Amino acid sequence: MADHIDSDNWVSDRSTPIIKMVHFSFIPHYVLFSSTAMFLMSGNRYLCVARRYSDADQLFTRSPSSYCQPAEPCWPSPQEWQSFNMSVKGRLISVQPEGTPCYTEGPTSPACVAIVGNWTNPYWRSAQPGAMQDPIWEEDDEGNSCFNSMQPCAQGRVPPYAVAVQEVADISSALSFAIQYNIRVVIKTSGHELQGRSTAAGALLIWMYNYKDIQVIENYIACSGDRSVPAVNVTGGAAWGEVYAAVAPKYGVVGGSARTVAACGGYTLGGGHSYMSPAYGLAVDNVLAFSAVLANGTFVIASACSHPDLFWALRGGGGGTFAVITSAVYLLHPTPAEGVTGYYASIALLRNTTSVSLLLDGFLSATPNLLSPNQTGGVWGGYFFLGMSTFTAIFVYNGTLPAAQASLLPLQEFMASNPTDFLVSASQFFPAASMNDWHNIIDTGDPTGTPLTVGSRLVPLSACTDSAQRAIAVTAITALAAQVTVEGNLVAGGAVAAFDRASTHTSVTPAWRDAVWHVTFGGTCNLTCSIDETLAVFYEVADLSGMIRAAFPDSGAYWSESDYNEPDWQQSFWGSTNYIRLQHIKQQYDPQGIFECHHCVTLPD
C-alpha cells in the first residue's frame, strides 16, 4: 500500500550519493516556482538514509501516561461517549488514521485511490481529523501507523475521538468531559506541527478546522482610549490563505507563507515569522486581541486591557499551552500605492566551499543595509536556499523598483566582482501589486505528507557587524551547507528589531529582536522507514543543530521550527526571564496542567 501512497522516490543504496526530492515546503513551508526541487546530496551525512544508534529508542521515550487510556477500566463506556456526543450536538467524531481504508478496503478501492491521490495535498490533509501534515506524528513510539505497508494498520498517535468545534460551547464541553475522565486534550486545526504537539494517543482532540469566520473591521479599537485601526478578526479554523483573500486587495496582514497554516494556531502563538516581518514585525507583534477558552471552560478576551498577563503569554508563549484560542484580531497594513518589488536570483558556486564561504561573508555584510528602511525607504524579506554548488534567492521589497535596485546594487556588484566564484544564471526584479500578489507569483503549492524533522537557529546582527562573529557564522553555515541544504529566512531585523526589545508586550525570545536571519534545515525519511531509521534521522538533525547552536550560543530558536531534541529549550525559545513569568501565568490560568505538549511551558516545580 505504501508503494501507492509514497509519492517521493528515495535512492536507498547507501554506497552512492543520494538524489533527494525535497519539497521546499518541508524546509519548512516554502515553494519556489515549482512544487519540488532536486538536490544531489553526497558524503557521509545525508539525511534521508539513516544510520542506527544504540540508544535510538530513547528519542521518543516518555514516562508512563498519567491519563486514562482506551484499554483501561477508567475509559468512558460507549453510553458515556454517546451522552457526551449529545451534549455537543452530535459533533463527536470517531477518528481513524487517514490511511485506514487502504488496509480495510484494499489498495485498489475507490477510497484508497482517493487517499493516494491526495496524500501530499495539504488542503485535503487539513480536512481529515486524524491527519497531520507531517505523518511521522501519526506513528507511535513502536512505529505503528496506517501508512507503512511494512506494518499492520494501527491507531498510532491519532486520537480515537475528536470534537468538530462549531461553537465556543463545544470547547467548554470537551474540556469538562476530558477532565472528568482524566483524558488528555490536544488541539488541532490544520495539523502543520513539526513537534507532534497537535496529536496524542488516547487523547480527545479539539478540532478547530470547521470553526471559520473572517471579518474585516475598518475602525477597530482594542482598548478604551486607543486610536482606531484597520483590523481583521479571524476565528480558530481559518487558514492564512483564506485570510489573505478576505483582506485583499486593500490590505495585507502578517501571516504564514503556507496558505493552509491556521491563522489562530501554533504559528502565531509561537511568534509567527513571515516574509513581511522585516516590514511589519512578527505575527504576534500584530495581534491586538485574542478570545480563548480556559482550561476550566471559561471564555475570556485577552488584550492589553483585559487579562493582559494572558495576552502577553499568548503572544509568543507557544500553542496548546494556556488556552484554546477561538479568535484573534490582527492589525491590517494598507497595500502600498506604488506596489512592491520581487527579486529572484540563481547563482552557481564554482569553487564549492571557498565560494560558499565568500558568498556568506558578502551576504552577511550586506544584510544590515537590506533590513534598514533608512537607506532606501523599504526593507527586504524572503528566503534563500544554499548548497555546496548553488544559491537561490527569492526576496520581496516593500517599495518601488528603483529603490529596490538601489538597495540591492552593492550585493550585485559584489557578485559580479568575483567571477571565479559566482556564475549568475538568473537575476531578475519583477513588480507586484502587493505582498500577497508577490506571494501568489512565487508560491505554486504547499505539498506535505512526507515525514520530516527540522533544526534551526536565529542568526544575530553581530554575525553581520562584528568581523570575528561573522567569521564564526561563515564557518558554521558553510559546514552545515556541506551536509544539507540550508534555508535562510530573511524574516527578522527591521520592524522585528524595532518592536518590544524589553519583552514588555510579547513573550518570544529576546533573540528575535537581535536576529537578522532564521536558518533552518531538515531531514526526512520515506513512508516505509522503520522506527530506528526515523529515529536516526532525528539524531542526525540534532547533531547538525548542535553545530549551528555552538556558533550562536547566546541566540535562540523559533519554537515552531526547532530541533525536537533542543537542549535548554526554555532558554532557546523564551529566555530564562520570560520563561519564569510564563510558568507563573500558566499556573494562574491552567493550574491543573490540562494543556501540555512537547517543549511547551510547564507548571512551576
C-alpha positions as CSV (number, residue, x, y, z in Angstrom):
1,M,0.0,0.0,0.0
2,A,2.8,2.4,0.8
3,D,4.1,2.0,-2.8
4,H,0.9,3.8,-3.8
5,I,0.9,6.4,-1.1
6,D,4.6,7.3,-1.1
7,S,4.9,9.8,-4.0
8,D,8.6,10.6,-3.3
9,N,11.3,8.3,-4.6
10,W,14.4,7.8,-2.5
11,V,17.5,6.0,-3.6
12,S,18.4,3.5,-0.8
13,D,21.8,2.3,-1.9
14,R,24.0,3.6,1.0
15,S,27.2,3.4,-1.1
16,T,26.1,6.0,-3.6
17,P,25.2,9.7,-3.4
18,I,21.5,10.2,-3.0
19,I,19.2,12.2,-5.3
20,K,16.8,13.6,-2.8
21,M,13.4,15.0,-3.8
22,V,12.8,17.9,-1.4
23,H,9.6,19.7,-1.2
24,F,10.5,23.3,-0.4
25,S,7.5,23.4,1.9
26,F,9.3,20.8,4.0
27,I,12.2,23.2,4.9
28,P,9.8,24.2,6.2
29,H,6.9,25.8,4.3
30,Y,8.0,27.5,1.1
31,V,7.8,26.5,-2.6
32,L,9.9,28.2,-5.2
33,F,8.4,28.3,-8.8
34,S,7.7,24.5,-8.8
35,S,6.4,22.0,-6.3
36,T,9.6,20.1,-6.0
37,A,13.3,20.7,-6.4
38,M,16.1,18.2,-6.8
39,F,19.3,18.3,-4.9
40,L,22.3,15.9,-5.2
41,M,23.3,15.1,-1.6
42,S,26.6,13.3,-1.2
43,G,29.0,12.5,1.6
44,N,28.6,10.5,4.7
45,R,25.9,12.6,6.4
46,Y,22.9,12.7,4.0
47,L,19.7,12.8,6.0
48,C,17.3,10.6,4.1
49,V,19.1,7.4,4.9
50,A,19.6,6.5,8.5
51,R,22.4,5.1,10.5
52,R,21.5,3.1,13.6
53,Y,22.1,4.3,17.1
54,S,22.4,2.0,20.1
55,D,20.3,4.5,22.1
56,A,17.9,5.3,19.2
57,D,14.9,4.0,21.1
58,Q,15.4,6.8,23.8
59,L,14.3,9.6,21.5
60,F,10.6,9.3,22.0
61,T,10.7,7.5,25.3
62,R,8.2,9.0,27.7
63,S,7.2,8.2,31.3
64,P,4.0,6.1,31.5
65,S,1.0,8.2,30.8
66,S,-0.9,9.5,33.8
67,Y,-4.0,9.8,31.6
68,C,-6.7,7.3,31.2
69,Q,-6.2,5.2,28.0
70,P,-8.8,3.3,25.9
71,A,-7.9,-0.2,27.1
72,E,-8.2,0.8,30.8
73,P,-11.3,0.4,33.1
74,C,-11.4,4.2,33.6
75,W,-12.1,4.8,29.9
76,P,-15.7,6.1,29.3
77,S,-18.2,3.5,28.3
78,P,-19.9,3.7,24.8
79,Q,-23.0,5.0,26.6
80,E,-20.9,7.8,28.3
81,W,-19.4,8.7,24.9
82,Q,-22.9,8.8,23.4
83,S,-24.2,11.1,26.2
84,F,-21.2,13.4,25.6
85,N,-21.9,13.4,21.9
86,M,-25.5,14.6,22.5
87,S,-24.1,17.4,24.7
88,V,-22.0,18.7,21.8
89,K,-25.0,18.4,19.3
90,G,-23.6,15.3,17.5
91,R,-20.2,16.8,16.8
92,L,-18.2,14.0,18.4
93,I,-16.2,12.1,15.7
94,S,-14.7,8.6,15.9
95,V,-11.3,9.2,14.4
96,Q,-9.3,6.8,12.3
97,P,-5.9,7.3,10.7
98,E,-6.5,8.6,7.1
99,G,-4.8,5.6,5.5
100,T,-7.2,3.1,7.1
101,P,-9.3,2.3,4.0
102,C,-6.2,1.2,2.1
103,Y,-6.0,-1.6,4.7
104,T,-9.7,-2.4,5.3
105,E,-10.9,-2.0,1.7
106,G,-7.8,-2.7,-0.2
107,P,-5.2,-0.6,-2.2
108,T,-7.4,-0.5,-5.3
109,S,-10.6,0.5,-3.6
110,P,-12.0,3.9,-4.6
111,A,-11.4,5.2,-1.1
112,C,-7.7,4.2,-1.1
113,V,-7.2,5.6,-4.6
114,A,-8.6,8.9,-3.4
115,I,-6.3,8.9,-0.4
116,V,-3.3,8.1,-2.5
117,G,-4.2,10.9,-4.9
118,N,-4.5,13.4,-2.1
119,W,-1.7,12.2,0.2
120,T,0.5,15.3,-0.4
121,N,-2.4,17.7,-0.7
122,P,-2.3,20.0,2.4
123,Y,-5.9,21.1,1.9
124,W,-7.0,17.5,2.0
125,R,-4.9,16.7,5.0
126,S,-6.2,19.7,6.8
127,A,-9.8,18.4,6.3
128,Q,-9.0,15.0,7.9
129,P,-9.3,15.0,11.7
130,G,-6.8,12.1,12.0
131,A,-4.2,13.5,9.6
132,M,-1.1,15.6,10.4
133,Q,0.7,17.4,7.6
134,D,3.8,15.5,8.8
135,P,2.6,11.9,9.1
136,I,5.5,11.0,11.3
137,W,3.4,12.2,14.2
138,E,0.6,9.8,13.4
139,E,3.1,7.0,14.2
140,D,3.5,5.8,17.8
141,D,6.7,5.0,19.7
142,E,6.8,1.5,18.3
143,G,6.4,2.6,14.7
144,N,2.7,1.7,14.4
145,S,0.6,3.7,11.9
146,C,-1.6,3.3,8.9
147,F,0.7,4.5,6.2
148,N,3.6,1.9,6.4
149,S,2.8,-1.2,4.3
150,M,5.6,-3.0,6.2
151,Q,3.5,-2.7,9.4
152,P,-0.1,-3.6,10.2
153,C,-2.6,-0.7,10.4
154,A,-2.8,0.8,13.9
155,Q,-4.2,3.9,15.6
156,G,-0.7,5.1,16.5
157,R,-0.8,8.6,17.9
158,V,-4.1,9.5,16.2
159,P,-6.7,10.4,18.9
160,P,-9.6,8.0,18.9
161,Y,-12.2,10.8,19.3
162,A,-12.5,14.4,18.2
163,V,-15.0,17.2,18.8
164,A,-15.5,19.1,15.5
165,V,-15.9,22.5,17.0
166,Q,-18.6,24.8,15.6
167,E,-19.3,27.0,18.6
168,V,-17.4,28.0,21.8
169,A,-19.7,25.8,24.0
170,D,-18.2,22.7,22.2
171,I,-14.8,23.6,23.5
172,S,-16.0,24.0,27.1
173,S,-17.9,20.7,27.0
174,A,-14.9,18.9,25.6
175,L,-12.6,20.2,28.3
176,S,-15.1,19.4,31.0
177,F,-15.5,15.8,29.7
178,A,-11.8,15.3,29.4
179,I,-11.2,16.5,32.9
180,Q,-14.0,14.3,34.3
181,Y,-12.5,11.2,32.8
182,N,-8.8,12.2,33.0
183,I,-8.3,12.1,29.3
184,R,-5.6,14.0,27.6
185,V,-6.6,17.0,25.5
186,V,-4.9,18.1,22.2
187,I,-5.8,20.9,19.8
188,K,-5.6,20.9,16.1
189,T,-6.7,23.0,13.1
190,S,-4.7,22.1,10.0
191,G,-2.0,19.9,11.5
192,H,1.0,22.0,10.5
193,E,3.1,21.0,13.5
194,L,6.7,19.7,13.4
195,Q,6.9,18.5,17.0
196,G,3.8,16.3,17.3
197,R,2.1,18.8,19.7
198,S,-1.3,18.5,18.0
199,T,-1.9,14.8,18.4
200,A,-1.5,12.1,21.0
201,A,-2.5,8.5,21.6
202,G,-5.7,8.1,23.6
203,A,-6.4,11.9,23.6
204,L,-9.6,13.8,23.0
205,L,-8.9,16.1,20.0
206,I,-10.4,19.6,20.0
207,W,-10.6,20.0,16.2
208,M,-11.0,23.7,15.2
209,Y,-11.0,23.2,11.4
210,N,-14.7,23.9,10.8
211,Y,-14.9,26.9,13.1
212,K,-14.3,29.5,10.4
213,D,-15.2,33.2,10.1
214,I,-13.2,36.2,8.9
215,Q,-14.4,39.8,9.4
216,V,-12.6,43.0,8.3
217,I,-13.1,45.8,10.8
218,E,-12.2,49.2,9.4
219,N,-12.1,51.0,12.7
220,Y,-11.1,48.6,15.4
221,I,-10.4,49.8,19.0
222,A,-8.9,47.2,21.3
223,C,-8.9,49.3,24.5
224,S,-10.6,52.5,25.6
225,G,-8.5,55.4,24.6
226,D,-6.7,53.6,21.7
227,R,-6.9,55.1,18.3
228,S,-8.9,53.1,15.8
229,V,-7.0,51.0,13.3
230,P,-8.0,48.6,10.4
231,A,-8.0,45.0,11.6
232,V,-9.3,41.6,10.8
233,N,-11.0,39.2,13.2
234,V,-10.1,35.6,12.4
235,T,-11.7,32.6,14.1
236,G,-9.9,29.4,15.1
237,G,-10.5,27.4,12.0
238,A,-9.5,29.9,9.3
239,A,-6.3,29.3,7.3
240,W,-3.9,32.1,6.2
241,G,-4.8,31.7,2.6
242,E,-8.4,32.4,3.4
243,V,-7.4,35.5,5.5
244,Y,-5.2,36.9,2.7
245,A,-8.1,36.6,0.2
246,A,-10.5,38.3,2.6
247,V,-8.4,41.4,3.2
248,A,-7.0,41.8,-0.3
249,P,-6.5,44.0,-2.3
250,K,-6.9,46.9,0.1
251,Y,-4.8,45.4,2.9
252,G,-2.1,42.9,3.9
253,V,-1.7,41.0,7.1
254,V,1.4,39.4,8.6
255,G,1.0,35.6,8.4
256,G,2.5,32.4,7.2
257,S,3.8,31.5,3.8
258,A,1.9,28.2,3.6
259,R,-1.7,29.1,3.0
260,T,-3.1,26.1,4.8
261,V,-1.4,27.0,8.1
262,A,-4.1,28.0,10.7
263,A,-4.3,31.8,11.4
264,C,-5.1,31.2,15.2
265,G,-2.9,28.3,16.0
266,G,0.7,27.4,16.9
267,Y,2.1,29.6,14.1
268,T,1.0,32.8,15.8
269,L,1.2,31.6,19.4
270,G,4.8,30.6,18.8
271,G,5.7,34.0,17.4
272,G,5.0,33.7,13.7
273,H,7.7,34.8,11.2
274,S,6.9,36.0,7.7
275,Y,8.4,37.4,4.6
276,M,6.5,40.5,5.7
277,S,8.2,40.6,9.1
278,P,11.1,42.9,8.3
279,A,8.5,45.5,7.2
280,Y,5.7,44.9,9.8
281,G,7.0,42.7,12.6
282,L,6.3,39.1,13.7
283,A,2.7,37.9,13.6
284,V,2.4,38.3,17.4
285,D,3.6,41.9,17.1
286,N,0.4,42.5,15.1
287,V,-2.1,40.8,17.3
288,L,-4.5,43.2,19.0
289,A,-6.6,40.7,20.9
290,F,-7.3,37.0,21.4
291,S,-10.5,35.3,22.5
292,A,-10.0,32.0,24.2
293,V,-11.5,29.2,26.4
294,L,-9.5,28.5,29.5
295,A,-9.0,25.0,31.0
296,N,-11.9,25.5,33.3
297,G,-14.2,26.2,30.4
298,T,-14.4,29.9,30.9
299,F,-14.5,32.2,27.8
300,V,-12.2,35.2,28.0
301,I,-10.9,38.0,25.8
302,A,-7.2,38.7,26.2
303,S,-5.8,42.1,25.2
304,A,-3.7,44.9,26.6
305,C,-6.7,45.9,28.8
306,S,-8.3,42.5,29.5
307,H,-6.3,39.7,31.1
308,P,-3.1,41.5,30.0
309,D,-0.9,38.8,31.5
310,L,-2.6,36.1,29.5
311,F,-2.3,38.3,26.4
312,W,1.4,38.7,26.9
313,A,1.8,34.9,27.3
314,L,-0.2,34.1,24.2
315,R,1.9,36.5,22.1
316,G,4.8,34.0,21.8
317,G,4.5,31.6,24.7
318,G,3.5,28.7,22.4
319,G,0.3,26.9,21.3
320,G,-1.6,24.2,23.2
321,T,-0.3,25.6,26.5
322,F,-2.5,28.3,28.1
323,A,-6.0,28.0,26.5
324,V,-7.9,27.1,23.3
325,I,-7.8,30.1,21.0
326,T,-11.2,30.8,19.4
327,S,-10.2,34.0,17.5
328,A,-7.5,36.6,17.0
329,V,-7.6,40.2,15.9
330,Y,-4.7,41.3,13.6
331,L,-3.6,44.7,12.6
332,L,-4.0,45.3,8.8
333,H,-1.5,47.1,6.7
334,P,-2.6,49.2,3.7
335,T,-1.3,47.9,0.4
336,P,1.5,50.3,-0.8
337,A,0.1,52.6,-3.5
338,E,3.3,52.0,-5.6
339,G,3.2,48.2,-5.1
340,V,6.2,46.1,-4.1
341,T,9.2,44.6,-5.9
342,G,10.2,41.0,-6.1
343,Y,13.6,39.6,-6.8
344,Y,14.8,36.2,-8.0
345,A,18.4,35.0,-8.3
346,S,20.1,31.7,-9.1
347,I,23.8,31.5,-8.7
348,A,26.3,28.7,-9.4
349,L,29.0,28.4,-6.8
350,L,32.0,27.5,-8.8
351,R,34.6,26.6,-6.1
352,N,32.3,24.8,-3.6
353,T,33.4,25.6,0.0
354,T,35.5,28.6,-1.0
355,S,32.7,30.1,-2.9
356,V,30.1,29.3,-0.3
357,S,32.2,31.0,2.4
358,L,32.8,34.0,0.2
359,L,29.1,34.3,-0.6
360,L,28.1,34.1,3.1
361,D,30.7,36.7,4.1
362,G,29.4,39.1,1.5
363,F,25.7,38.4,2.2
364,L,26.1,38.8,5.9
365,S,28.0,42.1,5.5
366,A,25.2,43.4,3.2
367,T,22.3,42.2,5.4
368,P,22.1,45.2,7.8
369,N,21.5,47.6,4.8
370,L,18.9,45.2,3.3
371,L,16.9,45.5,6.6
372,S,17.3,49.2,7.2
373,P,14.5,51.4,5.9
374,N,16.7,54.4,6.4
375,Q,18.7,53.5,3.3
376,T,16.1,53.5,0.5
377,G,12.8,53.7,2.3
378,G,12.0,50.0,2.3
379,V,13.3,46.6,3.6
380,W,13.8,43.2,2.1
381,G,12.2,39.9,3.2
382,G,12.1,36.4,1.8
383,Y,14.1,33.2,1.6
384,F,17.2,31.7,0.2
385,F,18.4,28.2,-0.3
386,L,22.1,27.3,-0.1
387,G,24.0,24.1,-1.0
388,M,27.6,23.5,-2.0
389,S,27.1,24.3,-5.6
390,T,24.0,26.6,-5.8
391,F,22.5,29.6,-4.2
392,T,18.8,30.5,-4.9
393,A,17.1,33.6,-3.5
394,I,13.5,34.8,-3.7
395,F,13.0,38.2,-2.0
396,V,10.4,40.9,-1.8
397,Y,10.9,44.7,-1.1
398,N,8.2,46.9,0.2
399,G,8.9,49.7,-2.2
400,T,9.4,50.8,-5.8
401,L,11.6,49.1,-8.4
402,P,14.2,52.0,-8.5
403,A,14.5,51.9,-4.7
404,A,14.8,48.1,-4.7
405,Q,17.5,48.2,-7.4
406,A,19.5,50.8,-5.5
407,S,19.2,48.8,-2.3
408,L,20.5,45.6,-3.8
409,L,23.2,47.1,-6.1
410,P,26.1,46.7,-3.6
411,L,25.4,43.0,-3.3
412,Q,25.0,42.5,-7.0
413,E,28.3,44.3,-7.6
414,F,30.0,42.0,-5.0
415,M,28.8,39.0,-7.0
416,A,29.9,40.5,-10.3
417,S,33.4,41.3,-8.9
418,N,34.1,37.6,-8.1
419,P,33.6,35.8,-11.5
420,T,35.8,32.9,-10.4
421,D,33.4,32.0,-7.6
422,F,30.0,33.1,-8.8
423,L,28.2,32.4,-12.1
424,V,24.9,34.3,-12.0
425,S,22.4,32.4,-14.2
426,A,19.4,34.5,-13.2
427,S,19.0,37.9,-11.6
428,Q,15.5,39.3,-12.1
429,F,13.5,42.1,-10.5
430,F,9.7,41.9,-11.0
431,P,6.8,44.1,-9.9
432,A,3.9,43.0,-7.8
433,A,0.8,45.0,-6.7
434,S,1.2,43.8,-3.1
435,M,3.0,41.4,-0.8
436,N,0.2,38.9,-1.3
437,D,0.5,39.2,-5.1
438,W,4.2,38.6,-4.8
439,H,3.4,35.5,-2.8
440,N,1.0,34.3,-5.5
441,I,3.7,34.7,-8.1
442,I,6.4,32.6,-6.3
443,D,4.2,30.1,-4.4
444,T,2.8,27.3,-6.5
445,G,1.7,24.9,-3.8
446,D,2.4,23.6,-0.3
447,P,2.9,19.8,-0.6
448,T,3.1,17.9,2.6
449,G,2.7,14.2,3.7
450,T,6.3,13.2,3.9
451,P,7.9,12.5,7.4
452,L,10.2,15.4,8.3
453,T,12.1,16.8,11.2
454,V,13.9,20.2,11.3
455,G,16.5,22.2,13.1
456,S,17.0,25.9,13.3
457,R,18.8,28.9,14.8
458,L,18.4,32.6,14.8
459,V,21.5,34.4,13.4
460,P,22.2,37.6,15.3
461,L,23.0,41.0,13.9
462,S,26.5,40.7,15.5
463,A,27.2,38.0,12.9
464,C,27.0,40.8,10.3
465,T,28.6,43.7,12.0
466,D,31.4,42.1,14.0
467,S,34.2,40.6,11.9
468,A,35.1,37.9,14.4
469,Q,31.5,36.8,14.8
470,R,31.0,36.9,11.1
471,A,33.9,34.5,10.6
472,I,32.3,32.1,13.1
473,A,29.0,32.4,11.3
474,V,30.6,31.8,7.9
475,T,32.5,28.7,9.1
476,A,29.4,27.2,10.8
477,I,26.9,27.8,8.0
478,T,29.4,26.6,5.3
479,A,29.9,23.4,7.3
480,L,26.2,23.0,7.5
481,A,25.7,23.5,3.8
482,A,28.2,20.8,3.1
483,Q,25.8,18.3,4.6
484,V,22.3,19.5,4.0
485,T,20.5,22.2,2.0
486,V,20.2,25.3,4.2
487,E,17.2,27.5,4.1
488,G,17.8,31.1,5.1
489,N,14.8,33.1,6.1
490,L,15.2,36.9,5.9
491,V,12.4,37.4,8.4
492,A,13.9,39.4,11.2
493,G,15.6,42.8,11.6
494,G,13.7,45.9,10.5
495,A,10.3,46.1,12.3
496,V,11.0,42.9,14.3
497,A,14.1,44.5,15.8
498,A,12.4,47.8,16.5
499,F,9.4,46.3,18.4
500,D,9.4,45.3,22.1
501,R,13.0,44.9,22.8
502,A,12.3,44.7,26.5
503,S,9.7,41.9,26.1
504,T,7.1,44.2,27.6
505,H,4.4,43.2,25.1
506,T,5.4,39.8,23.8
507,S,6.9,36.6,25.2
508,V,9.0,35.4,22.3
509,T,12.7,35.0,23.0
510,P,14.5,38.3,23.0
511,A,16.9,36.7,20.5
512,W,14.2,37.5,17.8
513,R,14.8,41.2,18.4
514,D,18.6,40.9,17.8
515,A,18.3,38.5,14.8
516,V,18.6,39.1,11.1
517,W,18.3,35.5,9.7
518,H,16.4,32.4,10.8
519,V,18.4,29.5,9.4
520,T,16.6,26.1,9.0
521,F,17.3,22.7,7.6
522,G,15.5,19.4,7.5
523,G,15.9,15.6,7.5
524,T,13.3,13.2,6.1
525,C,12.6,9.6,5.7
526,N,10.2,7.7,3.4
527,L,6.9,6.2,4.5
528,T,8.3,2.7,4.9
529,C,11.2,3.7,7.2
530,S,11.5,1.6,10.4
531,I,11.3,3.4,13.7
532,D,15.0,3.0,14.1
533,E,15.6,4.7,10.7
534,T,13.3,7.5,11.6
535,L,15.0,8.0,15.0
536,A,18.4,8.1,13.4
537,V,17.3,11.0,11.1
538,F,16.2,12.8,14.3
539,Y,19.6,12.3,15.7
540,E,21.3,13.5,12.6
541,V,19.3,16.7,12.7
542,A,20.2,17.0,16.4
543,D,23.9,16.7,15.6
544,L,23.6,19.4,12.9
545,S,21.6,21.6,15.2
546,G,24.3,21.3,17.8
547,M,26.9,22.6,15.3
548,I,24.9,25.7,14.4
549,R,23.9,26.3,18.0
550,A,27.6,26.3,19.0
551,A,28.2,29.1,16.6
552,F,25.5,31.3,18.1
553,P,25.3,30.1,21.8
554,D,23.7,33.3,23.1
555,S,20.9,33.4,20.4
556,G,17.8,31.3,20.3
557,A,15.5,29.2,18.2
558,Y,12.0,29.5,16.8
559,W,9.5,27.4,18.8
560,S,7.6,26.2,15.8
561,E,10.6,25.1,13.7
562,S,13.2,23.8,16.1
563,D,15.2,20.7,16.8
564,Y,13.0,18.1,18.5
565,N,15.9,17.5,20.9
566,E,16.7,21.1,21.5
567,P,18.7,21.3,24.8
568,D,17.9,24.0,27.3
569,W,14.8,24.7,25.2
570,Q,13.3,27.0,27.8
571,Q,16.2,29.4,27.2
572,S,16.2,28.9,23.4
573,F,12.5,29.6,22.9
574,W,11.9,32.3,25.5
575,G,14.9,33.2,27.6
576,S,15.0,32.5,31.3
577,T,13.3,35.6,32.5
578,N,10.3,35.2,30.1
579,Y,10.1,31.5,30.8
580,I,9.7,32.0,34.6
581,R,7.0,34.6,34.0
582,L,5.2,32.2,31.6
583,Q,5.2,29.5,34.2
584,H,3.5,31.7,36.7
585,I,0.9,32.7,34.1
586,K,0.3,29.1,33.3
587,Q,-0.2,28.3,37.0
588,Q,-2.8,31.1,37.1
589,Y,-4.8,30.1,34.0
590,D,-4.2,26.3,33.9
591,P,-3.4,25.2,37.4
592,Q,-4.0,21.5,36.8
593,G,-1.8,21.4,33.7
594,I,-4.6,20.3,31.4
595,F,-2.8,21.7,28.4
596,E,0.6,20.1,27.8
597,C,2.8,19.3,24.8
598,H,6.4,18.7,23.9
599,H,8.8,21.6,24.8
600,C,5.8,23.7,26.0
601,V,5.7,25.9,29.1
602,T,5.2,23.7,32.2
603,L,3.8,24.5,35.7
604,P,6.4,25.6,38.2
605,D,8.0,22.8,40.2
